[in-house]
């Protein structure tokens, strides 16, 4: 007796079908699962056996062989429990086989026969729709994830008996009430407003420029100057997500198991702020069972590294590849996975270990050697990848009540969105959409400057010993400043402002110590 059931799995953030072949033979009773199963899949034998018996169904002892095809790809997770159970019941002809060829099954079984949720349901539902299946039987707790996937009929189930009743034609789910209340919530909840930040007008302007062009930003200042407060308000001035970006972010959080319960679609840009003790695998992704790292969870959003020099040098250096490529590739013996990682890198740091080097109101207690060692934790190549490097000075107590509130995030976002529209038209037909992602060929085409501006750039290169990477990033930054001004031509004032955002280069040729 042989039955074939289709299930789903995922690699990275892409789903693929898995055919589950169940054979019931004679001989000594046994239960074997083949096809490169991991430990969680092998343990399905005990969950499936108990779930079938505790659901009031009869589990006959046979020589049961389950093959997961394709057999050369490692199978992970508990989502194969339900299809294996259905395969055993189908092989014994205890359920109708009519709907099985047009249905895919995913779900973990509890010992009492109830169906538990699994990660990556949205990714698998998209794969099922692309492959042309009509129904997808899934845990009821995962239903809202797949309601945004048109073209496939979801069948949310609470237990194994409901699956059998659906296949036998005696039960159909009622989705009308659920579809009317599809929730769309943010990864980060309520956005914080830049109007709450008093003073720091130069830093706010730098945030606006960074958001308008998708540029990386480094803030240097003493403790209490508001660096973290400013960074947390950056997502609030970024353009709203389009549907494709929202789906891509939701897929990532679905695979990572971080999608909030009852959420259908994430509609706000993520803001990730890992602790400085995080490992390379935690930042980039990986592990025995590869998982998305912080750079992928920040995709289409902001990755904020507070106290940048406190991160280990090894962790910081692994950022260089995703910053250039917009993707992370994780190679393992069994497979190589690729995750998207196109994010805005925002970081903050003190100018020295005590934090008060250069502060006009408090004396620094660090020696020049301590300051040099502290600043040298950030390599030159990584520092070059920050398009904007700004100083954030500390406000004095008497200024707290005298400075008026600034512009709201909503007002700044309007200007940012207008600049992004200009860039979208400029890069129509390309695989990127903002100035920070331009290559050298695009810089030559879109960042042309007049003779006066070119002379200013040459003087800056000679005076501050700028690298070629820094030179081209200044040009991209000037292009963004011109876009914010609504001007087609980059002018000398745009170039001058872009140069002003290279704070570390202006203070010295490789650090802040003069």
N, C-alpha and C positions, 0 to 999 in steps of 0.2 A: 504494500500500500504506500503510495507516494503522493505528496502534496507539495505545491509550490506557492509560496507567499512572497509578496514584495514588501520590503521595508525600506528604510532610508537611514543614511548616516551622513556625516559631513567631515570635510577636511579643510582646515582654515575656516573661511566663511562661505564655502561652496558645498552644496549638498550633492549626493549621488545615490542611486538606487542600489540596494542589496537584495539579491534573490535568496530566499531561505527555502531550502529543499529539506523536507522532512520525510524520512523513510521509516516505516514500521515493519520490521522483519521478525522472523522466528528465531529460536535459539534462546540462549541464556539472557534474561532481562538485563538491559543496560541502557544508559542514556549518555551518548557522546555528542559533543559539539566540535566540529572541525571547521577550518577556514580562517586560521589565524585569530582566534578569539583571545581577548585579554581576560584577566581574572574576573572582572565584573560580568562578562559574557558567559564564562564557564559556570559561574555561580547561578546563572539563569535556570540550570537544571532543577535545583531545589526550589526556587521560587515558582517556577512553572508547575511543577508536580503538586506543590501545596495549594497553589491558586486554583487549579482545576478541581482538586478534591474538595476544597472548602467553598467552592461555588456551586456545589451540588451536582457536579458533572462527574462522570465516571472516568477514572484514569486506569486504563488497562496496562499491565506490565508487558512491554515488548522489548525487542532490541531496537531502540530508537537512535537513529543517526540523523543529526542536523548538520547540514552543510551551508556555510555562509559564503555566497559567491558575489564578487570575484574573490577567489581563495588566496590571492597574492597580496591583498591589502589587509592590514591589521584592523580588526574590529574592536571598538572600544565602547564602553558605556552600557547602560541597562535598558536602552530603548528597544532591544530585540526581544524582550520577555514576551510582550503581547503577540507579536507575529509568530513566535515559536509555538506558543500555546494554541493559536488559531491553526497553525500548520498541523499540530498533532490531532486536534479535533476534526480538521478537514480530512486528514488521512484516514480517520476512522469513520468518516461519513456521518458524523454526529451533528453537522451543521450544513446548511445549504451552500453549494459551491457556485451559485449563479453570479453573485456580485464579486467574488474574489478576484477574477482577472482584471477588474477595473478599479480595484481598491488597494491602497497602501496602508500599512499598519505600523504605528509607532507608539511605544508606551512601556513603562516599567510596571511590573505586577507586584503587589503586596501579597503576603501569604494568605490573606482572606479573600483574594480575588479582586480587590480594588485596584484601580489604575492610577499610578502616580505620574506627575509631570516629569519632563526631561528637558535638557538644555538644547538649544539650537532648533527649536520647532519652526521658527519662521524660515530659516535657511532651508530646512527639509521640505517645507510646504512649497516654497518657490521652485525647488528642484522637481517636486511631484507635478506641479502645474506645467513646467516646461516639458516634462516627459509625456504629458497627455493623459494622466490618470484622472478618473472622474471623482472618486471619493478618497478622503484621507481620514482614517480612524485615529484619533489622538486623545490624550488625556483632557478631561474637561478643564483642568486648571490651565492648560496651554491654549485654550480656544481663542482668547482675545488677540494673541500673537498672530494668528493666521487669518483673522477676519479681513485684514487689508489685502489679502491675496485673492484677487478675482480670478475666476475660471476654474476653481476646484471646490467641491462641496465638502466642507468639514463635518465630521461626525464626532462630536465630543462625547466621551463615555466616562462613566464613573467606575464601572466594574466590568468584569469579564462577561457576566450574563447579558449586559446591555449590548455588547459586541455580537454575541450569538443571536440575540433577538433582532438586531439590525440586519444581520446576514440572512436570517430566516424570514425577514419581511414582516415581523410582528411589532416593530418599534421604529420610530423615526424621531430624531431630535428636533426641538422647536427653537430655532435660532432668531426668531423675529425680535424678541425682547432684548436679547444680548446685542444684536446689531444696532439697535436704537441707542444703546448706551456705550458705544465704543469710546474708550478713553484715550486721549492723547496727552501725555504729560512729559515733563522735562526730566533730563538726567539730573539736573542740579536744583530743581525746585524754583523758587521765586528769585528772579534776578535782582542783584543789588545795583543801586543807582549811583552814577558818578557825581550827582548833585550833593551827595552826602560827604564828599571829600572837599574840605576847605583848603583854599590855596592850591599849590602845586600845579599852576597853570601850564608850565612847560611840560611836566609829566603827562598831564591830560592831553595836551597837543600831541605828544609822542604816542600815546595810546591810540589817538584818532588816526594818525598816519600809519601806525602798525596795522590797525584793523582794516584800513582802506586798501592796503596793498598785500595783506597777509604776511607781514614782515616779522622776523624774530626780534625780541626786545629784551634788553638787559638793564635792570635798574640798580644803581649803586647808591647807597646812602646809609646813614647811621641808624641804630635801632630806634623805632618809634617814628620814623619819617613818613610812614604810610605806604611802603612798597607793596606789602601783601594786600592791603586794602584796595590799592589801585588795581593790582593784578586780578583780584576777584571780581572786579567790575568790567573787565575786558569783554567777557562773553556778551554782556548787555549792549555793547555797541557794535557787535558783529552783525552782518546781514542775516536775515531770517533764512532758515534752511529750506531748500527746495525739497520736493517729494523724494527725489532720487537720493539726496543726501540723508534724509530722515530714514529711509529704508536701509541704507548702508550702515548707519549708526545702530539702528535697531537690530540688524543682523549680528553685529559685533557683540552687543550686550546680550543678545539671546544665546549665542554660542558660549559666552563667558559665564552664563548663569546669573547675570546681574540685572536682568530686566525686571522692574518692579512688578509685583503680582497684579493681574488685571489690566495691564497696560498693553495697548495695541501698537502705538507708534510714538517714538521719541521725537519731540518737535523742537527742542532747544539744544544748542551746541554744548557738548560736554566740556567740563572744566575738571582736569585731573591734577592733583597736587600730591605726588608721592613723597613720603618721608625720606630724609637724606640717608637713612640706613638701608634703603631698598637695594636689592641685588641687581645684577645685570639681567638675569632672567625675569625678575619682577618688572623691570623697566622695558625691556625689549620683547619679552615673551619667551616661552620655552617650558622646560620641565620634562619629567618622564612622560607625562601625557601633555603635549604642547598646548599652552593656553595663551590667549592674547595678553600682551603686556600693557603697561601704562601708555606707551606711545600709540598703540592701536586703539585703546579705550579713549584716547584723546583725538581720534581721527575726526576731521572736520570741525575741531574745536581747539581748545587751549591746553597745553601741557605747561604747568607752572612748577619750577624748581626753586623752592625757597632755600635761602642760604646755600647758594650754588657751590662755593668751595668746600662745604662739608660733605658733599657727595664724593665717593671714591673716584680717583682718576680713571680707573678701569670702567666704571659705570658711565662716566661722562663721555668717554671716547667711543663707546658703542652707539652713541647718538648720531655720530657723523653720517653713517650710511642712510638711516631713515630721513635725516634732514635733507640729504641730496636726492634720494630716489623716491621718497614718499611711500616706500614699502619696506617691510621687514621679512626676511627669508630665514626660516629656522630649519636647519638640516639635522635630521636624525637618521639612524641606521635604517629604520623601517620606511621613512617617508620624508619628503621635504615639503614644508608648508609655507605659504606666503600670506601675510596679513597686510591690509592697507594701513598706512601710518602717515597721512598728510595732515600736519597739525601746525599750529603757531607755537613756537617755543618762547616762553616768557620766563625770565629768571630774575632773582634778586640776590644781592650780596652786600655785605658790609665792606668798607674800604680796608679794614684791617681786623685782626682778631678781637680787639676790644670794641671796635666799631666806630671810633671817634677820630680817625685820622682825617685831618682837613676840616673838622667841625669847628666853627668859630666860637662856640659856646662851651665846649667841654674839651679838656686836654687829653690827647691820646697818650696811653701808657705803654705802647708797643715800641720795640726797638726797630730800626730800619731792616734788620735781618728777619725779624718776625713778620714784618709787613711784606717783605719780598717773598718769603716762603708761602705766606698765606695767598698772595695774589698769583703766584706761579702754579698753584694747583689747577688753574684753568689754562689749558694749552692754547697756544696761538691759533692753530687751525680751528679750534672750537670757538674761540673768541671772535674770529673773523666771521663766523656764521651768524652772529648777531648783527642785524642791519642797523639797529638803533641801540646805542649805549648811552644812557642818560644818568645824570646825577639827581638824586632826590634829597634835597636838604631838609633839615628838621625845622618845624615851626616852633616859635617860642610861645609860652603860655599866654602872654597878653594878646597874641594874634588870634587865638581860638574864637574869641567873641567878636572881634572887629572885622574879620574877613567874611564877606557875604558868600552864600552858596553859589556854586557855579552852574553851568548848563546841565540839563538833565541828560541821561543816557539816550533817551528817545530822540532828542534834538540832534545829538551827535551822530546817532545811528542813521538819520536821514541823509546826512552828508556822506557818510561812509557808503551807504547803499547807492547813492548817486555816482560816487567814484567807482564802485564795483560794476555798475551798469556800463560805464565807459570801457572798463577793462574786458567785460564779457563780449562787447561788440568788437573790441580790438582783437581778441583771441578766439573769435568764432571759428569753429572747425578744428580747434586744437584740443589736446587732452588736459589743458590746465586753464585757469580762469582768473588769475590775479598776477600782479606784477612781480611778486616775490618768486614766482615759479618760472620766470623767463630764463631761457638759455642764452648763450653768447650771441647766437645768430639773431635772436629777437631783440637783444639789447642794441645791436648795431642798427636794426631797422626802426625801433620805436623810441630809442633814447638818444637821439641825435641832439647835440648842443651847439650853440653858436661859438664864435671865436673867443668872446669874452668869458663865457662859462668854461670853455676848455682850458683857458689860461689859469683860471682859478683852481680848477681840478689839478692841473700840473703842479701848481704851487703847493697845494695840499699834499700831494703825493711826495714831493721832495721834502717838505718841512716835517711831515709826520711819518715818513718812511712807510707809506701804506702799501700793503700787498696788492697783487692784481685782483684777488678776490674782494678785498675791501673797496678797491676802485670801482669795480662793476656793481657792487652792492650800493654804493653811493649813487650811481647812475639810476639804478632801479628805484631807489628811495626818492630821488628827484622826480622821476616819472610819476610816482604816486602823489607827491606833493602838488605837481602840476595838475593831475587829475582832480584832486580835491578842490583846486582853484578853478576847474573847468576850462583849462587852457590846453590847446593842442601842442604848443611848443614849450619845451623846457627852457626856462629863463634863468638868469644868474642868481636871482633871489631864491629859486627852488634849489639850485645846486648849493648855495651858501647854507641854507637851512639843513640840507641833507648832511653836509660836512659837520655841522654843529652837533649832530646826533652821534658822532664818533668820539665820545667823551674820552675813552681810554687811549685812543690813538693821539688825541690832542694833548693829553697830559704828559705822555711820554711815548717812546717808540715801541714799547712792549708791555707797559704796566702803568700803575698809578704813582709809583714812587719816582719823584724827580731827582 
